[in-house]
């Protein structure tokens, strides 16, 4: 038996949201890597040990990377 009625529901637009945790993690890892490169390739700090400089600069750049990842995720979320 065939159904010949009227469909009352309209197809909905699927809204895809960015995964914020993935953007924050990726931004932090990229920032940590850039901080590592800056501390290794940059000028040597006289007052700090080399490993301390890698740690400080790595953490600073990781924080900036997390911030950049959050801004990018928010911009992608508001566009859709």
C-alpha positions as CSV (number, residue, x, y, z in Angstrom):
1,X,0.0,0.0,0.0
2,X,1.4,3.4,-1.0
3,X,1.3,6.5,1.2
4,X,0.2,9.6,-0.7
5,X,0.0,12.1,2.1
6,X,1.6,15.5,2.5
7,X,5.0,15.7,4.3
8,X,4.6,18.4,7.0
9,X,8.2,18.7,8.1
10,X,10.7,20.7,6.1
11,X,14.4,19.6,5.9
12,X,16.5,21.4,8.4
13,X,19.9,23.0,7.8
14,X,22.6,21.2,9.7
15,X,24.8,23.6,11.6
16,X,28.3,22.3,12.3
17,X,30.0,23.8,15.3
18,X,33.8,23.8,15.7
19,X,35.3,21.5,18.4
20,X,36.7,24.1,20.8
21,X,38.9,21.6,22.7
22,X,40.6,20.6,19.4
23,X,41.3,24.2,18.5
24,X,42.7,25.0,21.9
25,X,44.9,21.9,22.0
26,X,46.2,22.5,18.5
27,X,46.9,26.1,19.2
28,X,48.7,25.3,22.4
29,X,50.9,22.6,20.6
30,X,51.7,24.9,17.7
31,X,52.6,27.7,20.1
32,X,54.8,25.4,22.2
33,X,56.6,24.3,19.1
34,X,57.1,27.9,17.9
35,X,58.3,28.9,21.4
36,X,60.8,26.0,21.3
37,X,62.1,27.2,17.9
38,X,62.4,30.8,19.1
39,X,64.3,29.8,22.2
40,X,66.7,27.5,20.4
41,X,67.3,29.7,17.3
42,X,67.2,33.0,19.1
43,X,69.9,34.8,21.1
44,X,71.1,33.1,24.3
45,X,69.8,34.6,27.6
46,X,72.7,35.5,29.9
47,X,70.7,35.3,33.2
48,X,68.9,32.0,32.5
49,X,69.9,28.5,31.9
50,X,69.1,27.2,28.3
51,X,66.5,24.7,29.6
52,X,64.8,27.4,31.7
53,X,64.6,29.7,28.7
54,X,63.1,27.0,26.6
55,X,60.5,26.4,29.4
56,X,59.6,30.0,29.9
57,X,59.3,30.9,26.2
58,X,57.6,27.7,25.4
59,X,54.9,28.3,28.0
60,X,54.4,31.9,26.9
61,X,54.0,30.9,23.3
62,X,51.7,28.0,24.3
63,X,49.4,30.4,26.1
64,X,49.4,32.7,23.1
65,X,48.6,29.7,20.8
66,X,45.7,28.7,23.0
67,X,44.4,32.2,22.8
68,X,44.8,32.3,19.1
69,X,43.0,28.9,18.8
70,X,40.1,30.2,20.9
71,X,39.7,33.3,18.7
72,X,39.7,31.3,15.5
73,X,37.2,28.8,16.9
74,X,34.9,31.7,18.0
75,X,35.2,33.3,14.6
76,X,34.3,30.1,12.9
77,X,31.4,29.5,15.3
78,X,29.8,32.9,14.7
79,X,30.1,32.7,10.9
80,X,27.9,29.6,10.6
